[in-house]
Amino acid sequence: MVHSKYLAGLTQQQRDALIKSLYEQQNHKCFICEDMDLSLHNVEIDHAVPLNLGGKDEPNNFALVHKICNSEKQDSNLVVARCIKRFDKIKDEVYKNTKKSPDLSHILNKFGGSRFELPVKKILKFSRRLIIYDLIFFMKDNVEGAN
């Protein structure tokens, strides 16, 4: 785990001010799970984009997260962890209501939908065709290359 030199250099008063600022920016919610009021739980400040992935060690790259959410995500990017958490919630909700796994239409509906009804079966057929098409050209290129 990479520690923040910026955070280490803050006084307690500066750190409290940063926490208050992040708390307000995030509407009192954890950056990852977006659920519970942060004031009720142990929180940590973490880099939204990890330093090892090019994130900056500065306030606009910090986020408040529940300690448990932060430990569950391990070393991954907080934005990725939030997307995974959102998908897990959709998956759980869809399974609870339908006993099925979610498809793209469930995800789009959760975030405002699409302008058109999705023909899921046609999309799957189209995807299979693309995979087969790619395999044919891959095999063709490799067979021709071997001759």
Beta strands, then each sheet from edge to edge (+ up, - down):
strand 1: 43-47
strand 2: 62-66
sheet 1: 1+ 2-
end
